[in-house]
């Protein structure tokens, strides 16, 4: 599985820890930046990852900013992207089970232990393939314009 990850400056340090953690778990990680604590505009990074998910250059996207909200809003502007802003393991699992999300966004200003648990839950959970969820996702896909 090829995973793209990006953060803004406020989640840079957490992102670096997540990358090391996921690489130790055997995941193929592509770091889209930022590469420092210098102030940046989070949409630039969200768009890079989201476009590569859309174009199938990577399988999954993980975005991190202070709270995850801005990154998720930006990513969801890219057609075919379903990016959930998640704050718990339960939300991470349901973003996959119910919504077949291909990206998550989370806050980097929470404990790294919690961040790791959330990301692993997302990566290890599969879409349910239940007809009601397929129908609902189809409605979202058909609405995009």
C-alpha positions, 0 to 999 in steps of 0.5 A: 500500500502506497500512502501519501502524507502531508502536514502544515507547519503546525503538525510537522513534528507529529508528521515526522513521527508518524512517517517513522512509525508507518515505515517501521510497520512496512508501509510505503510512505511518500512525504508531500511536505511541509519540510519545516516549521516555517509557516505554510498554507495547508491547502497547497499540501492537501491538494497535492495529496488529494490529486495523487489519490484521485490519479491513483498514484497513491492508495491512501492520503493522510493529512495533518494540520493543527486540528484537521479541519482545514485539510479535510475541507481542502481535500474534499474539493478534489473530485473523487476524494472522500476525506474524513476529519477524524478524532478517534479510532471509532471515527477512523473505522467508520470513515472506512466501513461506512464511507469508503474514505480514501483520505483522512485528516487529523489534528497534529496537536494531540498525543502521538500515541492517539494519532498512531492508533487512529491512523492504524485503525483507518489503514486496517479497516475495510469498506463494508460493501453494504448496499446502503453505503454503496448507494449513499456513496454513489449519490455523493459521486453523482452529485460532484460537479 
